[in-house]
Amino acid sequence: MIRSQNEIYESLDEAFDKAKHPLTCVDLMDIPTVRAAAINRWGNDVQEATEKLSDTIAFMWRRGILERFPATSTRSRARWAYGRKNVVIEEDAEPIPYEPKVRTKNKGELEIVQQNGEVILNFEKFTVVIRPN
């Protein structure tokens, strides 16, 4: 996980170790130790603490620590659920890979974006999409 003595990372580490399926930030906030750690770190406003927790687990996904899945829960508005990297949690769940956007130095002239196996060249007046065969 994240190498930190911070209570939030320790509680997230424990929660993901025990998880039987991908967890959304709402699922995580339902776990008393995670909720207490989030409130201790980001204050008593539960909505703000939940948003900060969401940012934290998205950061962990971008760093390659967690895998992201589409959220299947209908009880919240969460779009994503997260699980341990390289741990099969559900047979039919396909993780969403993180592909950072690649940009050139001359941002106004040309933007290069790599996503879903495609390369997209955004010029000022038109766009070129390159797809593999």
C-alpha positions as a Markdown table, in Angstrom:
| # | Residue | x | y | z |
|---|---|---|---|---|
| 1 | Met | 0.0 | 0.0 | 0.0 |
| 2 | Ile | 1.2 | 3.6 | 0.6 |
| 3 | Arg | 4.2 | 3.7 | 2.9 |
| 4 | Ser | 2.9 | 6.1 | 5.5 |
| 5 | Gln | 2.1 | 6.1 | 9.2 |
| 6 | Asn | -1.1 | 8.0 | 8.6 |
| 7 | Glu | -4.2 | 6.4 | 10.0 |
| 8 | Ile | -6.2 | 6.7 | 6.8 |
| 9 | Tyr | -3.8 | 4.6 | 4.8 |
| 10 | Glu | -3.6 | 2.0 | 7.6 |
| 11 | Ser | -7.4 | 1.7 | 7.7 |
| 12 | Leu | -7.6 | 1.5 | 3.9 |
| 13 | Asp | -5.0 | -1.2 | 3.8 |
| 14 | Glu | -6.9 | -3.2 | 6.4 |
| 15 | Ala | -10.3 | -2.7 | 4.5 |
| 16 | Phe | -8.9 | -3.8 | 1.2 |
| 17 | Asp | -7.2 | -6.8 | 2.8 |
| 18 | Lys | -10.6 | -8.0 | 4.1 |
| 19 | Ala | -12.6 | -7.1 | 0.9 |
| 20 | Lys | -14.5 | -9.8 | -0.9 |
| 21 | His | -15.5 | -7.5 | -3.8 |
| 22 | Pro | -14.5 | -4.1 | -5.1 |
| 23 | Leu | -15.3 | -1.2 | -2.7 |
| 24 | Thr | -16.6 | 2.3 | -3.5 |
| 25 | Cys | -15.8 | 5.2 | -1.3 |
| 26 | Val | -19.3 | 4.9 | 0.2 |
| 27 | Asp | -18.6 | 1.3 | 1.1 |
| 28 | Leu | -15.4 | 2.4 | 2.7 |
| 29 | Met | -17.1 | 5.1 | 4.7 |
| 30 | Asp | -19.5 | 2.5 | 6.1 |
| 31 | Ile | -16.5 | 0.7 | 7.7 |
| 32 | Pro | -16.1 | 2.3 | 11.2 |
| 33 | Thr | -12.3 | 2.4 | 11.2 |
| 34 | Val | -12.1 | 4.0 | 7.8 |
| 35 | Arg | -14.8 | 6.5 | 8.6 |
| 36 | Ala | -13.1 | 7.5 | 11.9 |
| 37 | Ala | -9.7 | 7.9 | 10.1 |
| 38 | Ala | -11.3 | 10.0 | 7.4 |
| 39 | Ile | -13.0 | 12.3 | 9.8 |
| 40 | Asn | -9.8 | 12.6 | 11.9 |
| 41 | Arg | -7.9 | 13.5 | 8.8 |
| 42 | Trp | -10.3 | 15.8 | 6.9 |
| 43 | Gly | -12.7 | 17.1 | 9.6 |
| 44 | Asn | -16.3 | 16.4 | 10.8 |
| 45 | Asp | -18.1 | 17.2 | 7.5 |
| 46 | Val | -18.9 | 13.7 | 6.3 |
| 47 | Gln | -19.6 | 14.8 | 2.7 |
| 48 | Glu | -16.2 | 16.5 | 2.4 |
| 49 | Ala | -14.4 | 13.6 | 4.1 |
| 50 | Thr | -16.1 | 11.2 | 1.6 |
| 51 | Glu | -14.9 | 13.4 | -1.3 |
| 52 | Lys | -11.4 | 13.5 | 0.0 |
| 53 | Leu | -11.4 | 9.7 | 0.5 |
| 54 | Ser | -12.6 | 9.3 | -3.1 |
| 55 | Asp | -9.7 | 11.5 | -4.2 |
| 56 | Thr | -7.3 | 9.4 | -2.1 |
| 57 | Ile | -8.3 | 6.0 | -3.5 |
| 58 | Ala | -8.3 | 7.5 | -7.1 |
| 59 | Phe | -4.7 | 8.6 | -6.4 |
| 60 | Met | -3.9 | 5.1 | -5.2 |
| 61 | Trp | -5.3 | 3.8 | -8.5 |
| 62 | Arg | -3.3 | 6.2 | -10.6 |
| 63 | Arg | -0.2 | 5.1 | -8.7 |
| 64 | Gly | -0.9 | 1.4 | -9.6 |
| 65 | Ile | -1.7 | 0.3 | -6.1 |
| 66 | Leu | -5.4 | -0.4 | -6.7 |
| 67 | Glu | -7.5 | -1.6 | -9.6 |
| 68 | Arg | -10.6 | 0.3 | -10.6 |
| 69 | Phe | -13.9 | -1.3 | -11.6 |
| 70 | Pro | -17.3 | 0.1 | -12.6 |
| 71 | Ala | -19.4 | 0.4 | -9.4 |
| 72 | Thr | -22.3 | -2.0 | -9.3 |
| 73 | Ser | -24.0 | -0.7 | -6.1 |
| 74 | Thr | -27.3 | 1.0 | -6.7 |
| 75 | Arg | -27.4 | 2.6 | -3.2 |
| 76 | Ser | -25.0 | 5.4 | -4.0 |
| 77 | Arg | -23.9 | 7.6 | -6.8 |
| 78 | Ala | -20.4 | 6.2 | -6.8 |
| 79 | Arg | -19.1 | 5.5 | -10.4 |
| 80 | Trp | -16.1 | 3.5 | -9.4 |
| 81 | Ala | -15.2 | 0.7 | -7.1 |
| 82 | Tyr | -11.6 | -0.3 | -6.1 |
| 83 | Gly | -9.8 | -3.5 | -5.2 |
| 84 | Arg | -6.3 | -4.7 | -4.6 |
| 85 | Lys | -4.0 | -4.8 | -7.6 |
| 86 | Asn | -3.6 | -8.3 | -9.1 |
| 87 | Val | -6.2 | -9.9 | -6.8 |
| 88 | Val | -9.2 | -11.5 | -8.5 |
| 89 | Ile | -12.2 | -10.4 | -6.5 |
| 90 | Glu | -15.1 | -11.1 | -8.9 |
| 91 | Glu | -14.8 | -13.4 | -11.9 |
| 92 | Asp | -16.8 | -11.1 | -14.3 |
| 93 | Ala | -15.4 | -7.8 | -13.1 |
| 94 | Glu | -12.9 | -6.4 | -15.6 |
| 95 | Pro | -10.5 | -3.7 | -14.2 |
| 96 | Ile | -10.2 | -0.3 | -15.9 |
| 97 | Pro | -6.6 | 0.4 | -16.7 |
| 98 | Tyr | -5.0 | 3.7 | -15.9 |
| 99 | Glu | -3.5 | 5.4 | -19.0 |
| 100 | Pro | -2.1 | 8.8 | -18.4 |
| 101 | Lys | -2.7 | 11.5 | -21.0 |
| 102 | Val | 0.4 | 12.4 | -23.0 |
| 103 | Arg | 0.7 | 16.0 | -24.0 |
| 104 | Thr | 3.2 | 17.9 | -26.1 |
| 105 | Lys | 5.1 | 21.0 | -25.0 |
| 106 | Asn | 3.1 | 23.2 | -27.5 |
| 107 | Lys | -0.2 | 22.6 | -25.9 |
| 108 | Gly | -2.1 | 25.0 | -28.1 |
| 109 | Glu | -0.9 | 23.5 | -31.4 |
| 110 | Leu | -1.3 | 19.7 | -30.8 |
| 111 | Glu | -2.5 | 17.5 | -28.1 |
| 112 | Ile | -1.8 | 13.8 | -28.0 |
| 113 | Val | -4.0 | 11.6 | -25.9 |
| 114 | Gln | -3.7 | 7.8 | -25.4 |
| 115 | Gln | -6.8 | 6.1 | -24.1 |
| 116 | Asn | -8.4 | 2.7 | -24.6 |
| 117 | Gly | -5.6 | 1.5 | -26.9 |
| 118 | Glu | -6.2 | 4.4 | -29.3 |
| 119 | Val | -4.0 | 7.5 | -30.0 |
| 120 | Ile | -5.9 | 10.7 | -30.5 |
| 121 | Leu | -4.2 | 13.7 | -32.1 |
| 122 | Asn | -6.2 | 16.9 | -31.4 |
| 123 | Phe | -5.1 | 19.7 | -33.8 |
| 124 | Glu | -6.6 | 23.2 | -33.6 |
| 125 | Lys | -9.2 | 22.6 | -36.3 |
| 126 | Phe | -9.5 | 18.8 | -36.6 |
| 127 | Thr | -8.9 | 15.5 | -34.7 |
| 128 | Val | -7.2 | 12.3 | -35.9 |
| 129 | Val | -8.0 | 9.0 | -34.1 |
| 130 | Ile | -5.6 | 6.1 | -34.6 |
| 131 | Arg | -7.0 | 2.7 | -33.8 |
| 132 | Pro | -5.1 | -0.7 | -33.8 |
| 133 | Asn | -6.3 | -3.3 | -36.3 |
